[in-house]
Amino acid sequence: MSGQNQNQDDRVGAASRRHRQNLISETYPPSTDEDANADSRDFFADIFADFEPQNTTDGSYRGTMAKIKATELHYQEVFEQKLVEANTNLKRDRIRVSIKQTGNSLQLRATLPLKPGDCSLSKEKKQYDLSLGIPANLEGLKTAIEESYELGKLIARHTFEWNEKYLGIKSREKQEIKTIGELLDTFDEKYYQTRQKTITSQNTFANYISVIKRNFPLTTLSTKSHFEEIINSFQGNKKNELIAVTSIFIKTFKLGFILDVTRDHVTPAHREIPDNDKIVSSFDLFEKFALNRKNTNITDEIDTWEMWRWVYGMLATFGLRPRELFVEPDINWWMCPQNIDHTWKVNKNTKTGYREVIPFVPEWIELFDLQNLKPLNILEKKVTKIASVQNINWMRRDISRWFRKVGIEFQPYDLRHACAIRAHLQGIPIKAAADNLGHTVDEHTKTYQRWFGIENRKKAFGEVISQKSLIELQKNEILALRMENERLRLEVEKLKFSENI
């Protein structure tokens, strides 16, 4: 009998060894790389290979979170599917262990000898859920599959014993509170376990890292009270930013608490948005700067001002976000003869995804010489050197630096706000203008209302009054014509009557 048991145990053990890698490879298809042991980044990239989150025209925090939520839901769907597949394959291979999710953790469920101290005296075995400190994500599922086969082998051989691992002592020891700096070391890995890695998400993540490093002492323990104490030491936009970033940080590491802090209501400071005359006159400041500056020995820098002047003109004409000119710009389309409407194609890897933008002021394309090949060639050389999101951020900051350098009195983003206001004055329907700018109707309305200013209000009132005056004049002219027609009709009637007599 013992020989039979031994043979059965050996068969189960062989099945375990033979099928374990099959199970993992079935649950986790290998990447296209030749290296079968590709790192987890390649693995997670495969998960999102065919995933395209729905484009949003909301560039606000709400819109960004909607994209993140869509990505997280996709990840969760894949995870749940892989968990079902894992349990199906374990059952197929007659491994008497299953994997279950409890909250943010994965547990192994199996019928085992009674745990030390368990008073179920009427039974020799009992079903237990073993907590080994395995996180409920795809990397954790890979670990859980490995552990299931190991445990299944012990059960089949009747060699299972309750030790620190299965009693959960080691996993509890691992749950000590870490410092913010220690968590920050693995933030990148954890963050992209449930998110698609794109230019946009990398830029967002870089901002999160920067905010945390600037505002939190890295040696501080990552407790609820410590986070709240630091956040409440700030006010206004700074505090609101910390609340948003810290909430993402806490959620990523599943720290198990929610911040008890309140966002501040912030009234935006006044900004004077430039009118069309100021925008046009400021365009010439680039050339004035180039003519008056000291000679430079750096060949690449001699004509760079022409590219930045082109950037200025594009921002003014199309109301683009600066980044939308540097992320894989479609220069071929811009210069294509078939592009008769002179639209600019914004790349899908930007804040609100792909869109085709119509110029708000078409005549500025010629005035600002925006289809001049020289600045476009400089731009093309610049973007081919972009190796990371950081490079794009440097170029975005360079725009502001060039504005200051040549003496422009407003900010790059003011040109975008000017387009929102201009669209309203032009009578462009709000939905059409909002779609063109790549944000929601709500955001568009808030933008032009916030920065409308007294001069633009005067224009709006003047145009309405002028239009009303024109309408009244036209009404009076129509009434006068009707009266003249009636007079002439009566004259004709009189003549006819006279002839009949």
Phi, psi and omega in degrees: 000318179296325178295320178297316179299319181296317179297320178296318179298319180295320180296318179295319178298319179295317178300319179301311182294321185289322189262347185300310180291328176299318181297314181294319182290329177287318181287328180236090180302137181296153178287172181285352179292153178291332181285113182292338180260046179300149184289171187296334179296317177297321181298312180290329176299323179296326181300323184260011186303317183255015184263126176233104178297146182300134178298145175234141176269006179266106180273004181280180176303320180299317179293319177299316180294329178296321178293317179299318180298318179298321179293318180296321179296319177299315180300315182297322178297316178297316181300313181297321178296316180293326178295317177297315180299319181299313180293324177298316181289325176297318179293319178300321182273009176059037173269120187276051178217143173231163182247133179228152178259131174231106183064237181261014183234159172253139179236154174261127179254128181202155174270122190226164173302154184302138179290145176306129181092352178284129187265016178284074189292337183282353182237152174263336181226162182204151178278129180235151170253114184268125177260113182252013181074030182266123181289150180275073173216180186293324176294320178297323180296323176299317178295317181298323178296314178302314182293327179297318179292322178296315180292320179300323178295318179295320180294316182296325181270001181057036181246010181293136175225145177284114177236186183301323181299308185280339173282350177084012182293315182295321181293326177292325179295331182285349187270020177294152183288130180262162175282163178299321179297320179295320178292323182299331180298331181246011182301316181302311181298314182293317185299317185272005172289333182238016182222152177281138181268105179231174177301318182295312182293327177294322178294317178298315182295319178301323178293319178301312180302314182298316181297316182294314182294326182286331192243344181244127172299125188290344179272357180285138177293144184276066179254160180302314183295322180293315178300313183295321180299315181290316181298317182288353176278354179247166179225163172067217183301324180299313180297316181297321178296317180295322178298313182297312184290317181295323179298320176296317181300313180296318181293321182298318182267002178050055184286347171087019176213163178241138182294136176256070182226157183243134177291145177275144172276126185242126174269119183299141176292155182291138175230137179264107182280132183293144175273177185301319181298318181291323179297315181293315182293327180290336179301324183286347183294333180295313181292323177299318178299315182296323182287329186261351184283165176287153180298143177245143180269355182271110186303317183296338185268349187300314185253011183299328181304331181293323177293317182291329174294319177299317178302314178304312182298321179293319178297319181291322186279324187249348182067030183286156164286141182309320182299333184288354174264344188251341181274100178045059182298135181271077183292326179300317179293319181301323182265000185289133178300332179287347179278067187289338180270359179054053178268154176249129181266118178273131184294150182295338183272032177249183191307311182246020174081189184292141168200158177251123190256132178268139180295135176285329178231086186303327183292342179287340178301317178282317182301318181268003178053051188283352177251023174288128186291331186299305178296330178293323177294321178295317178300315182299319178295321180296312186287335177291341179271356181290119182247348183203171176299326180301322178298319178295319179297322178296318179295321179297318178292328179298330179299310179300320180297319180290325175302313180293319185298318184271353175096022177285135190268006179227176185264156178306319183291341177296332177293326177291315177298323179299323178294322179296317179292315181300319180301321179294315180293330179284349181081017178290132179307140186304317182297318181295317180294319180296316179297322181295324180276346178080041172212176185281164176300320180299312180296320180298315180298314180299322183296306185285334176290322183293320186249020187298314174076159185294321182296318179291327176295318177300317178299312182299314179296318181299317181293319180295314179297318179298317179295321179295319179298318179297319179297316179298318179298316179295322177297315180297320179296318179297318180297318179297320179295321178296318180296319179295320177299319180294320178298315180296324179297318180294323178298317179298318179298319180296317180297317178299320181295319181296320181294322181292330179290000000 
